């Protein structure tokens, strides 16, 4: 055991962090939660929320799990719990020099927040302020570290999964109209979705037992709109 510890001590140990791409819809546009850093490096610049993995002091105590660290950072940085959002790991970033302080590997997660929960977000940790910013409005060089790359990859992964996963469920209210769901798809994909084609997509989701009609209607400027909701996996029929 002593030899193993000595052998391990011979290798450089990079720090490990978790970074969070927290997204919601504001006025039909995809918004990302950013913090204004209150400490160096990049003091005063906008960044994704995140922090370092807590590591133990030996073989017996090796610290916290990555998912636990992501949930902890989510709560510390926003006041939201992991049960409130869809929190999924999507990539790891480890380019040398990405953090000027030391060699840091970052494990990135996206967290999808329903619009009605977005107002609960508050600043925490080393953040001087917290704000929702439209993804489409961010200019090159706006974010600290390599956080523009992390955001870009998060959007790519989400677009790949949108049609084949429950990802959209976490960006609409518990009950929603077809236009509201179409808005989510348009916002994530970054392009309008044809209404006729989208209604056919919804019909397939209903046939597959993924969606179902919900009680009530949504009052709109033209006429009342039918409400839908996603069925929990345990309630879906198995073919």
C-alpha positions as CSV (number, residue, x, y, z in Angstrom):
1,X,0.0,0.0,0.0
2,X,2.8,2.4,0.9
3,X,4.5,1.7,-2.5
4,X,1.2,2.3,-4.3
5,X,0.8,5.7,-2.5
6,X,4.4,6.7,-3.4
7,X,3.8,5.7,-7.0
8,X,0.6,7.7,-7.2
9,X,2.4,10.7,-5.6
10,X,4.9,10.7,-8.5
11,X,2.2,11.9,-10.9
12,X,1.0,15.4,-11.3
13,X,-2.7,15.8,-10.2
14,X,-4.8,18.2,-12.1
15,X,-7.7,19.9,-10.3
16,X,-11.2,18.9,-11.4
17,X,-14.2,21.3,-11.7
18,X,-17.8,21.0,-12.7
19,X,-19.3,23.7,-14.9
20,X,-23.1,24.1,-15.4
21,X,-24.9,25.3,-18.6
22,X,-28.2,26.3,-17.0
23,X,-30.9,27.1,-19.6
24,X,-34.5,28.3,-19.7
25,X,-36.9,30.0,-22.0
26,X,-37.5,33.8,-21.6
27,X,-40.0,35.4,-24.0
28,X,-39.7,32.4,-26.3
29,X,-35.9,32.7,-26.5
30,X,-33.4,30.3,-25.1
31,X,-31.5,31.9,-22.2
32,X,-28.4,30.8,-20.3
33,X,-27.7,31.6,-16.7
34,X,-24.4,33.5,-16.3
35,X,-22.6,34.8,-13.2
36,X,-20.4,37.9,-13.0
37,X,-17.2,36.7,-11.4
38,X,-16.4,38.4,-8.1
39,X,-12.8,37.1,-7.9
40,X,-9.8,36.6,-10.1
41,X,-9.2,35.2,-12.6
42,X,-11.5,37.1,-15.0
43,X,-12.9,39.2,-12.2
44,X,-15.9,41.1,-13.4
45,X,-16.4,39.0,-16.5
46,X,-19.4,36.8,-17.2
47,X,-19.0,33.0,-16.8
48,X,-21.0,29.8,-16.4
49,X,-21.7,28.8,-12.9
50,X,-19.5,26.1,-11.4
51,X,-16.8,25.2,-9.0
52,X,-14.1,22.7,-7.9
53,X,-14.7,19.0,-7.0
54,X,-14.2,18.4,-3.3
55,X,-11.4,15.9,-2.9
56,X,-10.6,13.9,0.2
57,X,-7.2,13.7,2.0
58,X,-6.3,10.1,1.2
59,X,-7.1,6.7,-0.2
60,X,-9.9,6.1,2.4
61,X,-11.5,9.5,1.8
62,X,-11.5,10.3,-1.9
63,X,-14.0,13.1,-1.9
64,X,-17.4,13.6,-3.6
65,X,-19.0,12.0,-6.7
66,X,-19.1,14.2,-9.8
67,X,-22.9,14.1,-9.9
68,X,-23.0,15.1,-6.2
69,X,-20.7,18.0,-7.0
70,X,-22.8,19.2,-9.9
71,X,-26.0,19.1,-7.7
72,X,-24.1,21.0,-4.9
73,X,-22.9,23.7,-7.3
74,X,-26.4,24.0,-8.8
75,X,-27.8,24.7,-5.3
76,X,-25.0,26.9,-4.2
77,X,-25.0,29.0,-7.3
78,X,-28.7,29.3,-8.0
79,X,-30.8,28.1,-5.0
80,X,-32.3,25.3,-7.2
81,X,-32.2,21.7,-6.2
82,X,-31.4,18.8,-8.5
83,X,-35.0,17.6,-8.2
84,X,-36.1,20.9,-9.8
85,X,-34.3,20.5,-13.1
86,X,-33.0,18.1,-15.7
87,X,-29.3,17.8,-14.8
88,X,-27.1,15.7,-17.2
89,X,-23.4,15.4,-17.8
90,X,-22.5,16.0,-21.5
91,X,-18.7,16.5,-22.0
92,X,-15.3,17.0,-20.4
93,X,-13.0,19.8,-21.2
94,X,-9.2,19.6,-20.5
95,X,-7.2,21.8,-22.9
96,X,-4.0,22.9,-21.2
97,X,-4.1,26.6,-20.3
98,X,-7.9,26.8,-20.1
99,X,-7.6,28.1,-16.6
100,X,-4.6,30.5,-15.9
101,X,-4.3,29.3,-12.2
102,X,-3.4,25.7,-12.8
103,X,-4.2,22.6,-14.9
104,X,-8.0,22.1,-14.5
105,X,-10.2,19.5,-16.1
106,X,-13.9,20.5,-16.2
107,X,-16.8,18.1,-16.4
108,X,-19.7,19.9,-17.9
109,X,-23.4,19.5,-17.2
110,X,-26.5,21.1,-18.6
111,X,-29.4,21.9,-16.3
112,X,-32.8,22.7,-17.9
113,X,-35.1,24.9,-15.9
114,X,-38.8,25.4,-16.4
115,X,-39.7,29.1,-17.1
116,X,-41.8,29.3,-13.9
117,X,-38.8,28.3,-11.8
118,X,-36.3,30.8,-13.4
119,X,-37.4,33.6,-11.0
120,X,-36.1,31.5,-8.0
121,X,-32.5,31.8,-9.2
122,X,-30.2,33.8,-6.9
123,X,-26.5,34.6,-7.0
124,X,-24.2,32.5,-4.8
125,X,-20.6,31.3,-4.3
126,X,-18.0,33.8,-5.7
127,X,-20.5,35.4,-8.1
128,X,-21.1,39.1,-7.8
129,X,-24.3,38.9,-9.8
130,X,-26.5,36.4,-11.7
131,X,-28.4,37.1,-14.9
132,X,-30.3,35.3,-17.6
133,X,-28.8,36.2,-21.1
134,X,-30.2,35.2,-24.5
135,X,-28.0,32.6,-26.0
136,X,-28.3,34.1,-29.5
137,X,-27.2,37.5,-28.2
138,X,-23.9,36.5,-26.7
139,X,-20.9,38.1,-28.6
140,X,-17.6,36.4,-29.2
141,X,-15.3,36.8,-26.2
142,X,-18.1,37.5,-23.8
143,X,-17.4,34.6,-21.5
144,X,-14.5,33.8,-19.2
145,X,-12.3,30.7,-19.5
146,X,-13.4,28.5,-22.4
147,X,-17.0,28.8,-21.4
148,X,-18.1,29.7,-25.0
149,X,-16.8,26.3,-26.1
150,X,-18.7,24.6,-23.3
151,X,-21.9,26.4,-24.2
152,X,-21.5,25.6,-27.8
153,X,-21.0,21.9,-27.2
154,X,-24.0,21.8,-24.8
155,X,-26.3,23.2,-27.5
156,X,-24.9,20.6,-30.0
157,X,-25.6,17.7,-27.6
158,X,-29.1,19.0,-26.8
159,X,-30.0,19.4,-30.5
160,X,-28.8,15.8,-31.1
161,X,-31.1,14.5,-28.3
162,X,-34.1,16.7,-28.7
163,X,-36.1,14.5,-31.0
164,X,-35.3,11.2,-29.2
165,X,-35.3,12.0,-25.5
166,X,-37.3,13.7,-22.8
167,X,-35.2,16.8,-23.0
168,X,-37.9,19.2,-24.0
169,X,-40.1,18.1,-21.1
170,X,-37.9,20.2,-18.8
171,X,-38.4,23.5,-20.7
172,X,-42.2,23.7,-20.7
173,X,-44.7,24.0,-17.9
174,X,-46.3,20.8,-16.5
175,X,-49.2,21.4,-18.9
176,X,-48.6,23.2,-22.3
177,X,-50.1,23.9,-25.7
178,X,-48.7,22.6,-29.0
179,X,-47.4,26.1,-29.9
180,X,-45.6,26.3,-26.5
181,X,-43.9,23.0,-27.1
182,X,-43.0,24.0,-30.7
183,X,-41.4,27.2,-29.2
184,X,-39.0,24.9,-27.1
185,X,-38.0,23.0,-30.2
186,X,-37.5,26.2,-32.2
187,X,-35.4,27.8,-29.4
188,X,-33.2,24.8,-28.9
189,X,-32.6,24.0,-32.5
190,X,-32.2,27.7,-33.4
191,X,-34.6,27.6,-36.3
192,X,-38.4,27.8,-36.7
193,X,-40.4,24.5,-36.8
194,X,-43.1,24.2,-39.4
195,X,-46.5,24.1,-37.6
196,X,-47.9,21.3,-39.8
197,X,-44.9,19.1,-39.5
198,X,-44.8,19.7,-35.8
199,X,-48.4,18.8,-35.3
200,X,-47.6,15.4,-37.0
201,X,-44.7,15.0,-34.6
202,X,-47.0,15.6,-31.6
203,X,-49.5,13.1,-33.0
204,X,-46.8,10.5,-33.1
205,X,-45.8,11.3,-29.5
206,X,-49.4,10.8,-28.5
207,X,-49.6,7.5,-30.4
208,X,-46.4,6.4,-28.7
209,X,-47.8,7.2,-25.2
210,X,-45.3,9.9,-24.6
211,X,-47.9,12.8,-24.6
212,X,-51.5,12.9,-23.4
213,X,-54.3,15.4,-23.3
214,X,-54.4,17.4,-20.0
215,X,-57.6,18.9,-18.4
216,X,-58.5,22.4,-19.2
217,X,-57.5,24.9,-21.9
218,X,-55.1,27.8,-22.3
219,X,-56.9,31.1,-23.0
220,X,-55.3,32.9,-26.0
221,X,-56.0,36.0,-28.0
222,X,-57.8,34.0,-30.7
223,X,-59.4,30.9,-29.2
224,X,-58.8,28.5,-26.3
225,X,-55.9,26.1,-26.9
226,X,-55.9,22.4,-25.8
227,X,-53.4,21.5,-23.1
228,X,-51.1,18.5,-23.1
229,X,-48.7,16.9,-20.7
230,X,-45.9,14.3,-20.8
231,X,-46.8,11.0,-19.3
232,X,-44.3,9.5,-16.8
233,X,-42.3,6.5,-18.2
234,X,-44.1,4.2,-15.7
235,X,-47.5,5.1,-17.2
236,X,-46.5,4.5,-20.8
237,X,-47.7,1.4,-22.6
238,X,-45.1,-1.2,-23.4
239,X,-45.5,-2.8,-26.9
